[in-house]
Each structure stands twice: as C-alpha cells, then as structure tokens.
C-alpha cells in the first residue's frame, strides 16, 4: 500500500474531531484537502473508513479499528525517529523504561527529574508494570530496558545489579514483635502474613527466604501493592515482609518496621535484551539510573551508620 504518514495523521485527527472543517483548522489544510486525503487513504486500504453526513463524520467499523490502533503506531514511529536523530549527539530523543511498582515509585521519579535537569533533550518515558509485564516489554523490544527485581530466567537478558536492599518486618505497634529492635526470620513461625502476590518480583525471594529459615506460616492475604499491605496491617490482619524501597520516606504511622536477621536482600537490576545493543541515548539513561541507585545506597549507608552511633552506650 502507498499510504503516507500525512494521510494517517489526517485520518486520526478526523477520528478525534468527527469534522473535516475542524480537522483542517487544526492541521492547516482546507476542508477539500482533508476530504481528499481520507478518500485516498480509503482507496489504498480498500475499505470505507468514514461515513460522511451533513452534520458530522462517523467512523465505520474499519475506521474505529484503525483509530484504536493508530495512535500507538504513530507514537512508536515518532519515538523511533527521535531515537535515530538522537544518535548524532546521544542526548536528544526518547528512552522507554519499564519498571516494577516499588521501583517506579521509589527510584524512577528521581531518575526522571535528574534526566530533565542533566539532559533536557532526552525524554525518559516510564512504563509502570508488574515484574512479568516489565520483562515481557523488554524481551519484545517495546522498551529500551527495564528495572526489575532479580529475574529467575536470565537466559535472554543482559543484567546488571545496581542496588541490593534488605527485607523488613512490618507489623502493628501492638504486636509482640514490635517490642524487638531486630526480628529473626524464625520469629515469624506461626504468624499470619500479608504478602505481595506472585506478580511481584519480590514474592519468590520472600518465599525462598522463609523456606530457607524453615518458617511455617499462614498467608492471610496476597495483594498487588505495598500500600494495600499497610492498610491491612493497620486493620490487624497480620504481619508482613516487605522490601526497604516499599517503605515510604515519611515512615508508617501506626506500624512498626524492624530489620530482619539474618539479612537477606533482593537485587535490583537493569536488564535489556541480550544481543541487542543499547543506543547511545539509552546507554546514557542506563548510566543515569545506575548512578542514582548508587547514590540511594550511599545515603542508606550513611543513615545506618548514624543510627548505629545513636544506639551506642553512652
């Protein structure tokens, strides 16, 4: 088919405005030119895309199907062209990054803000998805790279660990474990746990840690987001094992948070598809996320040292 980008853009505008004249005003064409562009597009696809009436334009079934799919196609094309153009300097264009929810909320915002500051010509676009969907986005090429939790299957991936963080116990202030300064994994025997579900990259690691410590427990609830866990703990439905990044910086009112010993951590990793080199632009974004994670780790070390000093005997 000899379909032009201009024809597709005109059609998408018509699908949104349902009016040839308004479309012409928006994109700088006359009404006859808009009509001619739609007619030429219909000729190329061999289907009628719009029904023309005296008052408005109505999409046919084929037109609705095309209008639904076209925005993503045009967006992908725009991103591709920006990426190619950005190869000249490595600093202009769009980089798509997928990450799992706790990382999207507690690591990526700082990365995006830093990108705006250091590389104003680069657009860092975040896709906030559960771990499995993030990995699928990386493998399909939908995104340049992903930020995930220690994937079980790495055969098709190139991985780099950028941060290791520990798991913590969260429980109501009235719970017996809240009286401890640190909690051993074995202290969780017989407890009812509210845990992230298996769509989370952390759940497999939590299960493995509990199994390695021979902890027998009951799963009270499985949920998709750490915020839901906190509300359930406040309601007295059990205790939880959560990664450090899931904890809000301002703390948790009404809940106790205690480090678990022996310390068992989860690895936060950057991943991209094996045998597919990152573009210079994506490589710049990769480095930026790596450095921000290193800063986060450094801040944690300083905070931990200060806490240890405060607890030393006077």
C-alpha positions as CSV (number, residue, x, y, z in Angstrom):
1,X,0.0,0.0,0.0
2,X,1.2,3.5,-0.8
3,X,-0.1,5.0,2.4
4,X,1.5,8.3,3.6
5,X,2.2,9.4,7.1
6,X,0.2,12.6,6.3
7,X,-2.9,10.6,5.4
8,X,-2.7,8.7,8.7
9,X,-2.3,11.9,10.7
10,X,-5.2,13.5,8.9
11,X,-7.4,10.4,9.5
12,X,-6.5,10.3,13.2
13,X,-7.5,14.0,13.5
14,X,-10.8,13.4,11.7
15,X,-11.5,10.4,14.1
16,X,-11.0,12.8,17.0
17,X,-12.9,15.8,15.8
18,X,-15.5,14.0,13.6
19,X,-15.5,17.0,11.4
20,X,-13.5,17.8,8.2
21,X,-13.5,21.5,8.7
22,X,-12.3,21.4,12.3
23,X,-9.5,19.0,11.3
24,X,-8.5,21.4,8.5
25,X,-8.3,24.2,11.0
26,X,-6.2,22.1,13.4
27,X,-3.6,20.8,10.9
28,X,-3.6,23.7,8.4
29,X,-5.4,22.1,5.4
30,X,-8.5,23.1,3.6
31,X,-11.7,21.1,4.0
32,X,-11.4,19.7,0.4
33,X,-7.8,18.7,1.1
34,X,-8.8,16.8,4.2
35,X,-11.6,15.0,2.4
36,X,-9.3,14.1,-0.5
37,X,-6.7,12.7,1.9
38,X,-9.3,10.5,3.6
39,X,-10.6,9.3,0.2
40,X,-7.0,8.5,-1.0
41,X,-6.4,6.5,2.3
42,X,-9.7,4.6,1.8
43,X,-8.6,3.8,-1.7
44,X,-5.3,2.4,-0.5
45,X,-6.8,0.2,2.2
46,X,-9.7,-0.9,0.1
47,X,-12.3,-0.1,2.8
48,X,-14.6,2.8,3.7
49,X,-13.3,4.3,6.9
50,X,-15.8,7.1,7.5
51,X,-19.5,7.8,6.8
52,X,-20.0,11.3,5.7
53,X,-23.2,13.1,6.8
54,X,-24.2,16.8,6.6
55,X,-23.5,17.3,10.3
56,X,-20.6,15.1,11.2
57,X,-18.3,12.3,10.2
58,X,-19.0,8.8,11.6
59,X,-16.4,6.1,11.7
60,X,-17.2,2.7,10.1
61,X,-16.2,-0.5,11.9
62,X,-12.9,-0.5,9.9
63,X,-12.4,3.2,10.8
64,X,-12.9,2.5,14.5
65,X,-10.4,-0.4,14.4
66,X,-7.8,1.8,12.6
67,X,-8.4,4.7,15.0
68,X,-7.9,2.5,18.0
69,X,-4.6,1.1,16.8
70,X,-3.1,4.0,15.0
71,X,-2.0,6.3,18.0
72,X,0.4,3.7,19.3
73,X,1.8,3.0,15.8
74,X,2.4,6.7,15.2
75,X,3.8,7.1,18.7
76,X,6.3,4.2,18.1
77,X,7.3,5.7,14.8
78,X,7.9,9.1,16.4
79,X,9.9,7.5,19.2
80,X,12.0,5.6,16.6
81,X,12.7,8.7,14.5
82,X,13.7,10.6,17.7
83,X,16.0,7.8,18.7
84,X,17.7,7.7,15.3
85,X,18.0,11.5,15.3
86,X,19.4,11.4,18.8
87,X,22.2,9.0,17.7
88,X,24.1,12.0,16.3
89,X,24.6,13.6,19.8
90,X,23.4,10.8,22.1
91,X,21.4,13.4,24.0
92,X,18.2,14.0,22.1
93,X,15.2,11.7,21.8
94,X,13.1,9.3,23.9
95,X,14.1,6.4,26.0
96,X,11.4,3.9,27.2
97,X,12.0,2.2,30.5
98,X,9.7,-0.3,32.2
99,X,9.9,-1.0,35.9
100,X,8.0,-2.8,38.7
101,X,5.8,-0.7,41.0
102,X,8.0,-0.2,44.1
103,X,10.9,0.8,41.8
104,X,8.6,3.1,39.8
105,X,7.5,4.8,42.9
106,X,10.8,5.0,44.9
107,X,13.7,5.1,42.4
108,X,12.5,6.2,39.0
109,X,11.0,9.6,39.9
110,X,14.4,10.9,41.0
111,X,15.9,9.5,37.8
112,X,13.3,11.2,35.6
113,X,13.8,14.5,37.4
114,X,17.6,14.2,37.1
115,X,17.2,13.4,33.4
116,X,15.2,16.6,32.9
117,X,18.0,18.5,34.7
118,X,21.1,17.0,33.1
119,X,19.7,16.0,29.6
120,X,16.8,18.4,28.7
121,X,16.8,17.0,25.2
122,X,16.1,13.4,26.4
123,X,12.6,12.2,27.3
124,X,12.7,9.3,29.8
125,X,9.3,7.6,29.4
126,X,8.3,5.2,32.3
127,X,6.0,2.2,31.9
128,X,4.9,1.2,35.4
129,X,4.2,-2.5,35.3
130,X,4.3,-5.7,37.4
131,X,7.5,-7.7,37.0
132,X,6.3,-10.2,34.5
133,X,4.9,-7.5,32.2
134,X,8.1,-5.5,32.6
135,X,10.2,-8.4,31.5
136,X,7.8,-9.1,28.6
137,X,8.2,-5.4,27.5
138,X,12.0,-5.8,27.5
139,X,12.0,-9.1,25.5
140,X,9.5,-7.8,22.9
141,X,11.5,-4.6,22.3
142,X,8.7,-2.4,23.4
143,X,11.1,-0.7,25.8
144,X,14.8,0.0,25.7
145,X,15.5,-1.5,29.1
146,X,13.8,-2.5,32.4
147,X,14.4,-2.0,36.1
148,X,13.4,-5.2,37.8
149,X,14.0,-7.5,40.8
150,X,16.4,-10.4,40.3
151,X,14.7,-12.3,37.4
152,X,14.6,-16.0,37.7
153,X,15.1,-16.6,34.0
154,X,18.0,-14.5,32.6
155,X,18.9,-16.5,29.5
156,X,17.6,-13.9,27.1
157,X,18.7,-10.9,29.2
158,X,21.8,-8.9,29.9
159,X,21.6,-7.9,33.6
160,X,23.5,-5.5,35.9
161,X,22.9,-5.3,39.6
162,X,22.6,-1.7,40.7
163,X,21.3,-2.0,44.2
164,X,20.9,-4.6,46.9
165,X,18.3,-3.9,49.6
166,X,17.2,-5.9,52.7
167,X,13.7,-7.1,53.7
168,X,12.0,-5.7,56.7
169,X,9.2,-6.8,59.0
170,X,6.1,-4.6,59.2
171,X,3.6,-5.1,61.9
172,X,1.1,-3.3,64.2
173,X,2.6,-1.4,67.1
174,X,0.6,-3.7,69.4
175,X,2.2,-6.9,68.0
176,X,4.6,-8.9,70.1
177,X,7.4,-8.5,67.5
178,X,7.1,-4.7,67.6
179,X,8.9,-4.8,71.0
180,X,12.1,-6.2,69.4
181,X,14.8,-4.0,67.9
182,X,15.5,-6.6,65.3
183,X,13.5,-9.7,64.3
184,X,14.8,-13.1,63.3
185,X,13.1,-14.7,60.4
186,X,12.4,-17.7,62.7
187,X,10.3,-15.3,64.9
188,X,7.7,-15.4,62.1
189,X,6.8,-19.0,62.8
190,X,3.1,-19.4,63.1
191,X,2.3,-15.9,62.0
192,X,-0.3,-14.8,59.5
193,X,1.4,-13.0,56.7
194,X,0.1,-10.4,54.3
195,X,2.3,-10.6,51.3
196,X,2.8,-9.2,47.8
197,X,1.3,-11.6,45.2
198,X,3.4,-13.7,42.8
199,X,3.2,-11.0,40.1
200,X,5.8,-9.1,42.2
201,X,9.4,-9.8,41.7
202,X,9.9,-9.9,45.5
203,X,7.5,-12.7,46.3
204,X,9.7,-15.5,45.0
205,X,12.6,-14.2,47.1
206,X,10.4,-13.8,50.2
207,X,9.1,-17.4,49.8
208,X,12.7,-18.7,49.4
209,X,13.9,-16.8,52.4
210,X,11.1,-18.2,54.6
211,X,11.7,-21.7,53.3
212,X,15.5,-21.4,53.9
213,X,14.8,-20.4,57.5
214,X,12.3,-23.3,57.9
215,X,9.5,-20.9,58.9
216,X,6.0,-22.3,58.9
217,X,3.4,-19.6,58.4
218,X,-0.1,-18.8,57.0
219,X,-0.7,-16.5,54.1
220,X,-3.6,-14.3,55.3
221,X,-3.8,-12.2,52.1
222,X,-2.0,-11.7,48.8
223,X,-2.1,-8.3,47.3
224,X,-0.6,-6.4,44.4
225,X,0.6,-3.2,46.1
226,X,2.5,-2.4,49.3
227,X,0.1,0.4,50.2
228,X,-2.7,-2.2,50.5
229,X,-0.5,-4.3,52.8
230,X,0.0,-1.4,55.1
231,X,-3.8,-0.8,55.3
232,X,-4.4,-4.5,56.1
233,X,-1.7,-4.5,58.8
234,X,-3.4,-1.4,60.4
235,X,-6.6,-3.4,60.4
236,X,-4.9,-6.2,62.4
237,X,-4.9,-8.8,59.7
238,X,-1.3,-10.0,60.3
239,X,2.3,-9.0,59.7
240,X,4.3,-8.6,56.5
241,X,7.7,-9.0,55.0
242,X,8.4,-6.1,52.7
243,X,11.5,-4.7,50.8
244,X,13.0,-1.5,52.1
245,X,12.1,0.5,49.0
246,X,8.4,-0.2,49.7
247,X,8.6,1.9,52.9
248,X,7.5,5.5,52.5
249,X,10.2,8.0,53.4
250,X,8.0,9.6,56.0
251,X,7.6,6.3,57.8
252,X,4.4,4.4,58.7
253,X,2.2,5.8,61.4
254,X,0.6,3.1,63.5
255,X,3.0,0.4,62.3
256,X,6.4,-0.9,63.5
257,X,9.1,-1.6,61.0
258,X,12.0,-3.8,62.1
259,X,15.1,-5.2,60.2
260,X,15.0,-9.0,59.7
261,X,18.1,-11.1,60.6
262,X,20.0,-12.8,59.1
263,X,19.9,-10.0,56.5
264,X,18.6,-11.3,53.2
265,X,18.4,-8.9,50.3
266,X,16.9,-8.5,46.9
267,X,18.9,-7.4,43.9
268,X,17.6,-4.5,41.8
269,X,18.8,-4.9,38.3
270,X,18.9,-3.1,35.0
271,X,18.1,-5.5,32.1
272,X,18.0,-5.3,28.4
273,X,17.5,-7.9,25.7
274,X,20.6,-10.0,25.1
275,X,22.4,-9.5,21.7
276,X,20.6,-6.1,21.3
277,X,22.9,-3.2,21.9
278,X,21.6,-0.1,23.6
279,X,21.5,3.0,21.6
280,X,23.8,5.9,22.8
281,X,20.7,7.6,24.2
282,X,19.5,4.5,26.1
283,X,23.0,3.9,27.3
284,X,23.0,7.4,28.8
285,X,19.7,6.7,30.6
286,X,21.1,3.4,31.8
287,X,24.1,5.1,33.3
288,X,21.9,7.7,35.0
289,X,19.7,5.1,36.7
290,X,22.8,3.2,37.8
291,X,24.3,6.3,39.4
292,X,21.0,7.3,41.1
293,X,20.8,3.8,42.6
294,X,24.3,4.1,43.8
295,X,23.5,7.4,45.5
296,X,20.5,5.8,47.1
297,X,22.7,3.0,48.5
298,X,25.2,5.6,49.7
299,X,22.5,7.6,51.6
300,X,21.3,4.3,53.2
301,X,24.8,3.5,54.4
302,X,25.2,7.0,56.0
303,X,21.8,6.7,57.6
304,X,22.6,3.2,59.0
305,X,25.9,4.4,60.4
306,X,24.1,7.4,62.1
307,X,21.5,5.0,63.6
308,X,24.2,2.7,64.9
309,X,26.0,5.6,66.6
310,X,22.8,6.8,68.3
311,X,22.3,3.3,69.8
312,X,25.9,3.0,71.2
313,X,26.1,3.0,75.0
314,X,26.7,6.5,76.5
